Each structure stands twice: as C-alpha cells, then as structure tokens.
Amino acid sequence: MTPLTRILPLLLGLGLAACSSQEPVAPANPLPEIDNAFETRVLWSASVGDGVGSYYSQLRPAVDGARLFAASRDGVLAAYDRASGERLWRTRLDKLEINENQRSPRISGGLTAAYGNLYFGSENGIVYAVSQADGELLWTRDVPGEVLAAPAVDEGKVVVHTSAGNLVALDSTSGEQQWLLRNEQPSLTLRSMSTPVTAGGAVLYGRADGRLGIALLANGQPVRDTRIASPRGATELERMVDVAARPVILGDILFAIAYNGQLTAHQLISGQELWKRQYQGSRDLSTDGRLLYISDSRGHLFAVEARSGSEVWSNTELENRRLTAPAVFGDYLVVGDGEGYLYWLDRQSGEIRSLQRIDSAGLYAAPLAAGDTLYVQSRSGDLVAIGQP
C-alpha cells in the first residue's frame, strides 16, 4: 500500500474534502436501509454564519443555563434561547480591529462557557474571551500555535492546547499568560488536538507522541505522562499515535484512546494500567457512566464496558462514512456522518433505530446533548434543536 493510498482514508476520516472524480480509495458503505422506529421532532432551527465549510474543525456549540452559544469559522458568534431558538444577540468577530489584517478569524476551537463568559480559539493563534450577556469582546491573547480544541477553564485559568504541542494557561479575567508548557511534536501529526480536562488541581491532555500528559493547573509543572500508544510501522503515517480524543474520567479511572494505538484504562492517581484493548481513533469518547462508546478511524462503532474493557456490541454498517464522535441522548447513541445524516442507535444493542438527514453539506462535530434536547450544528452553519423521541 502506497503512502498516498494510506493518507486518503485519513483525510476522509478527518472530514476534509477531496476534489476528485475518481472512486475513493476507501469507499463509504451505502446508506443503511432502515425502517425508522420513530420520527424525531425538530424543535427549532437557526443559521450561524457560513459554518465551517469544508475545513477541518472542532468548533461546537456550548450550553450554559437557558442559553445556547454557537459560532462559525468566519467569526459569527451568536446566543440563542435554548427552548425557543430566539436569537438573543449576534457578534461579528471579523469586524473587530484585532482581525482587520486577517482574511478570516478562522474560529476552530470549540466554545467553552464558564464564569459568565465564552472562551475559544482560532487557527490564527488567538484566544478570545466574550461576555455571555451581550457578546462583548473582553480580551484576546496571541498564543504559540493554532487553537484547534476547546479550552479547559478552571481555578481562574483558561488552558489551551495548541497545534505546536504547547499547553498555555491564561488568566480568565485579563487574558495574561500564567504559564507555558512546551512539548516536542513528531514530524507528522493529525490535524486534531486533544481538548484538555481538569481534575483535582491538575490538567490532563492527550499528546501527539502517544502519551497522556498531566500537569499542575497552578503552575504548569509536569506531574506525569502515561504511554497510551507506541509508534510502529515503516512510514511516518503508520507511526502516528496521536492521543487526539479528549480524556474521560469516571470516578478514579482515566480512559484514553490513540490513533493507530489502543484504548486504555488507568488509575487516575497512581497511573497504574488497569486494562487496554485494541481500539483506535481520534474522535472523542462518549460515556453513560457504565459503557464507553467509540467511533473509530474506520467509522465502526463500539460499546465497551468501562470497568472491564469487555466489548458489549459493535456496529460496522457505517464504515468510512466519516462519522462524528457519538453522543449519549436518553436511550440512544447519536452520531452524524459526512453526508449530513444523523443516526440513532439503541445504546444496549448498537442497532440503528432511526436516521434523518440534517444538512447535505454534512455533519462534522458530535451532537450536543443537554437535558431533553439534542443540538446539532452542520458544516453550512445550520443549527438544529431536536427533542427526545
């Protein structure tokens, strides 16, 4: 298999458009023939700028209280009433002086709502803080590298993980840099960064070298790094072991998955390995507290028991359909694909119970489950609120 043959499925898996009239190297499975067990209810819909287009993006809405916040790559930021969909305010970041010399703000890091503000970053290496109340820009800060993932916000700090492998902590009120932790990057990495998480005064983040790093939130001092995957293979592409999915913490157990690697469970405090299984991917894991749900690099879906690592079910019907990360919503696991279809799977069996098309432009980010409503943002910027079946 040539390097080009290997890289095309990777690009498709990351949701990048391939401009070619030829048959894809890894063709997607056809749309499953499903007799819908139910029809979902669209509660409201809205449009957020031009969305993200065909660009790679981890941009995703955020919920805080009764409001939903969403953004587009070109700098439109808006707040909506979660129940009615009424737009409460709208801000154009591309019209601000900070972006006057840029073709686009290129917002790409997902939104994080905290302390009454919104925090997010861009491919231009800028972190933004915006008031939730009215969309007023509070501060911006340049950081070394693109911000492709949502920040972690805790203890008065905004922690971003940049494409250069840097972990940067900013003061949540002023934007002043508090500390910087540098990590060496392999020569070839996914265009995807792990969203950091905080727990017990520490920040945890996946690295492109196949490790999960832990640093003190107070000062950035490294505490420990844990090997999730080891590079193997003859080519740089085969040796990619990015831990690009957000770490998951359940009680005192830490779960992580690596591209070209494996799914592991470790004791959070000691780092002791509890189990590891041969699953690999770069999409975020989802959990209901008992099971871990995986959307792997081939578009296969799995449910794995968190305590033992035993596989409960698998579903391969959506192979190479460029799946989003999954979301737990009521009795269902919900996942989108690159053609804009949304699939509802029975959480206990993995059977597809229903499907619907949201937007032919495609879906790229995991649906957001909040209370009894599911929020979906498409590549074209359509924002759809769906009620429980």
Residue pairs with C-beta under 8 A, 6 or more apart in sequence:
3 235
3 237
5 25
6 235
6 237
6 238
7 237
8 18
8 24
8 25
8 26
9 25
9 26
9 297
9 320
10 190
10 237
10 297
11 18
12 18
12 24
12 26
12 320
12 322
12 338
13 282
13 297
13 298
13 299
13 320
13 322
14 56
14 190
14 191
14 192
14 282
15 56
15 57
15 322
15 338
15 362
15 364
16 54
16 55
16 56
17 54
18 24
24 320
26 320
27 320
28 299
28 319
28 320
28 321
28 322
28 338
29 299
29 317
29 318
29 319
29 320
29 321
31 339
31 341
31 355
32 317
32 318
32 352
32 355
34 352
34 353
34 354
34 355
36 353
36 354
36 355
36 356
37 353
37 354
38 344
38 353
38 354
38 389
39 354
39 356
39 389
40 342
40 344
40 354
40 356
40 386
40 387
40 389
41 386
41 387
41 389
42 384
42 385
42 386
42 387
43 83
43 85
43 373
43 385
43 386
43 387
44 84
44 85
44 384
44 385
45 85
45 382
45 383
45 384
45 385
46 78
46 80
46 85
46 87
46 382
46 383
47 381
47 382
47 383
48 70
48 71
48 72
48 76
48 78
48 377
48 381
48 382
48 383
49 71
49 72
49 73
49 74
49 75
49 76
49 381
50 72
50 73
50 74
50 76
50 380
50 381
51 72
51 73
51 361
51 377
51 378
51 379
51 380
51 381
51 382
52 59
52 72
52 73
52 108
52 364
52 379
52 381
53 73
53 379
53 380
54 379
55 73
55 108
56 108
56 148
56 191
56 192
57 73
57 108
57 364
57 365
58 108
58 109
58 110
58 148
58 149
58 150
58 192
58 193
58 195
58 365
59 71
59 72
59 73
59 107
59 108
59 109
59 110
59 111
59 120
59 365
59 377
60 110
60 111
60 150
60 365
60 366
60 368
60 377
61 68
61 69
61 70
61 111
61 368
61 375
61 377
61 383
62 68
62 69
62 70
62 110
62 111
62 112
62 113
62 118
62 150
62 368
63 69
63 82
63 113
63 368
63 370
63 375
64 113
64 114
64 132
66 81
66 82
66 83
67 79
67 80
67 81
67 82
67 88
67 132
68 79
68 80
68 81
68 82
68 370
68 375
68 383
68 385
69 77
69 78
69 79
69 80
69 111
69 113
69 118
69 132
70 77
70 78
70 80
70 111
70 377
70 383
71 77
71 78
71 107
71 111
71 120
72 107
72 381
73 104
73 105
73 106
73 107
73 108
74 94
74 104
74 105
74 107
75 92
75 93
75 94
75 95
75 99
75 104
75 105
75 107
76 90
76 91
76 92
76 93
76 94
76 381
77 90
77 91
77 92
77 93
77 107
77 118
77 130
77 135
78 87
78 88
78 89
78 90
78 91
78 135
79 87
79 88
79 89
79 90
79 132
79 135
80 86
80 87
80 88
80 383
81 88
82 370
82 373
82 385
85 385
89 134
89 135
90 135
91 130
91 135
91 136
91 137
93 99
93 105
93 107
93 128
93 137
94 102
94 104
94 105
96 137
98 126
98 137
98 140
99 105
99 124
102 124
105 122
105 124
105 126
106 122
106 123
106 124
107 120
107 121
107 122
107 128
108 121
108 122
108 123
108 146
108 147
108 148
109 120
109 121
109 122
109 147
109 148
109 149
109 150
109 151
109 160
110 120
110 149
110 150
110 195
110 365
111 118
111 119
111 120
111 150
112 118
112 119
112 120
112 150
112 151
112 152
112 153
112 158
113 132
114 153
114 154
114 172
115 153
115 172
116 131
116 132
116 133
117 129
117 130
117 131
117 132
117 138
117 172
118 128
118 129
118 130
118 131
118 132
119 127
119 128
119 129
119 151
119 153
119 158
119 172
120 127
120 128
120 130
120 147
120 150
120 151
121 127
121 128
121 143
121 146
121 147
121 148
121 149
121 151
121 160
122 128
122 146
122 147
123 146
123 147
123 148
124 146
125 142
125 143
125 144
125 145
125 146
125 147
125 162
126 140
126 141
126 142
126 143
126 147
127 140
127 141
127 142
127 143
127 147
127 151
127 158
127 160
127 168
127 170
127 175
128 137
128 139
128 140
129 137
129 138
129 139
129 140
129 158
129 172
129 175
130 136
130 137
130 138
131 138
138 175
139 174
139 175
140 175
141 170
141 175
141 176
141 177
143 160
143 162
143 166
143 168
143 170
143 177
144 162
144 164
144 166
144 168
144 180
145 162
145 163
145 164
145 165
145 166
146 162
146 163
146 164
147 160
147 161
147 162
147 163
148 162
148 163
148 191
148 192
148 193
149 160
149 161
149 192
149 193
149 194
149 195
149 196
149 246
150 195
151 158
151 159
151 160
151 196
152 158
152 159
152 195
152 196
152 197
152 198
152 203
153 159
153 172
154 198
154 203
154 217
155 198
155 201
155 217
155 218
156 171
156 172
156 173
157 169
157 170
157 171
157 172
157 178
157 217
158 169
158 170
158 171
158 172
158 175
159 167
159 168
159 169
159 170
159 196
159 198
159 203
159 217
160 167
160 168
160 170
160 196
161 167
161 193
161 194
161 195
161 196
161 205
162 168
162 193
163 191
163 193
164 185
165 182
165 183
165 184
165 185
165 207
165 208
166 180
166 181
166 182
166 183
167 180
167 181
167 183
167 196
167 203
167 205
167 213
167 215
167 220
168 177
168 179
168 180
168 181
169 177
169 178
169 179
169 180
169 203
169 217
169 220
170 176
170 177
170 178
171 177
171 178
178 219
178 220
179 219
179 220
180 220
181 215
181 220
181 222
183 207
183 209
183 213
184 209
185 208
185 209
186 208
186 209
186 231
186 236
186 239
186 240
187 236
188 236
188 237
188 239
188 240
189 208
189 240
189 242
190 208
190 240
190 242
190 244
190 259
190 282
192 242
192 244
192 282
193 206
193 244
194 205
194 206
194 207
194 243
194 244
194 245
194 246
194 247
195 205
195 246
195 284
196 203
196 204
196 205
197 203
197 204
197 205
197 246
197 247
197 249
198 204
198 217
199 249
199 268
200 268
201 216
201 217
201 218
202 214
202 215
202 216
202 217
202 223
203 214
203 215
203 216
203 217
204 212
204 213
204 214
204 247
204 249
204 254
205 212
205 213
205 215
205 247
206 212
206 213
206 228
206 242
206 243
206 244
206 245
206 246
206 247
206 256
206 258
207 213
207 225
207 242
207 243
208 240
208 241
208 242
208 243
208 244
209 241
210 227
210 228
210 229
210 230
210 231
210 241
210 242
210 243
210 258
210 261
211 225
211 226
211 227
211 228
211 243
212 225
212 226
212 228
212 243
212 247
212 254
212 256
213 222
213 224
213 225
214 222
214 223
214 224
214 225
214 226
215 221
215 222
215 223
216 223
224 271
226 256
226 264
226 266
226 271
228 241
228 243
228 256
228 257
228 258
228 261
228 262
228 264
229 241
229 243
229 258
229 259
229 260
229 261
229 262
229 280
230 241
230 261
231 239
231 240
231 241
231 260
232 238
232 239
232 260
233 239
233 260
238 260
239 260
240 259
240 260
241 258
241 259
241 260
241 261
242 258
242 259
242 282
243 256
243 257
243 258
243 259
243 261
244 259
244 282
245 256
245 257
245 281
245 282
245 283
245 284
245 285
245 325
246 284
246 285
247 254
247 255
247 256
248 254
248 255
248 256
248 285
248 287
248 292
249 255
249 268
250 287
250 289
250 306
252 267
252 268
252 269
253 265
253 266
253 267
253 268
253 274
253 306
254 265
254 266
254 267
254 268
255 263
255 264
255 265
255 285
255 287
255 292
255 306
256 263
256 264
256 266
257 263
257 264
257 279
257 280
257 281
257 285
257 294
258 280
259 280
259 281
259 282
259 297
260 280
260 297
261 280
262 276
262 277
262 278
262 279
262 280
263 276
263 277
263 278
263 279
263 280
263 292
263 294
263 304
263 309
264 273
264 275
264 276
264 277
265 273
265 274
265 275
265 276
265 306
265 309
266 272
266 273
266 274
267 274
274 309
275 308
275 309
276 309
277 304
277 309
277 311
279 294
279 296
279 302
279 304
280 296
280 297
281 294
281 295
281 296
281 297
282 297
283 294
283 295
283 296
283 323
283 324
283 325
283 326
283 366
284 325
284 366
285 292
285 293
285 294
285 325
286 292
286 293
286 325
286 326
286 327
286 328
286 333
286 366
287 293
287 306
287 328
288 328
288 347
289 306
290 305
290 306
290 307
291 303
291 304
291 305
291 306
291 312
291 347
292 303
292 304
292 305
292 306
293 301
293 302
293 303
293 304
293 326
293 328
293 333
293 347
294 301
294 302
294 303
294 304
294 326
295 301
295 323
295 324
295 325
295 326
295 335
296 302
298 316
298 319
298 320
299 318
299 319
299 320
299 321
299 322
299 323
299 337
300 314
300 315
300 316
300 318
300 319
301 314
301 315
301 316
301 318
301 323
301 326
301 333
301 335
301 345
301 350
302 311
302 313
302 314
302 315
303 311
303 312
303 313
303 314
303 333
303 347
303 350
304 310
304 311
304 312
305 311
305 312
312 348
312 350
313 348
313 349
313 350
314 350
315 345
315 350
315 351
315 352
317 352
318 335
318 337
318 343
321 337
321 338
321 339
321 341
322 337
322 338
322 339
322 362
323 335
323 336
323 337
323 338
324 335
324 336
324 337
324 363
324 364
324 365
324 366
324 367
325 335
325 365
325 366
326 333
326 334
326 335
326 366
327 333
327 334
327 335
327 366
327 367
327 368
327 369
327 374
328 334
328 347
328 369
329 367
329 369
329 374
329 388
330 372
330 388
330 389
331 346
331 347
332 344
332 345
332 346
332 347
332 353
332 389
333 344
333 345
333 346
333 347
333 350
334 342
334 343
334 344
334 345
334 367
334 369
334 374
335 342
335 343
335 345
335 366
335 367
336 342
336 343
336 358
336 363
336 364
336 365
336 366
336 367
336 376
337 343
337 362
337 363
338 362
338 363
338 364
339 357
339 360
339 362
340 357
340 358
340 359
340 360
340 361
340 362
340 363
340 378
340 379
341 355
341 356
341 357
341 358
341 363
342 355
342 356
342 357
342 358
342 363
342 367
342 376
342 386
343 352
343 354
343 355
344 352
344 353
344 354
344 355
344 389
345 351
345 352
345 353
346 353
354 389
358 376
358 378
358 382
358 384
359 378
359 379
359 380
359 382
361 378
361 379
361 380
361 382
362 378
362 379
363 376
363 377
363 378
363 379
364 378
364 379
365 377
367 374
367 375
367 376
368 374
368 375
368 376
368 377
369 375
372 387
372 388
373 385
373 386
373 387
373 388
374 385
374 386
374 387
374 388
375 383
375 384
375 385
375 386
376 383
376 384
376 386
377 383
377 384
378 384
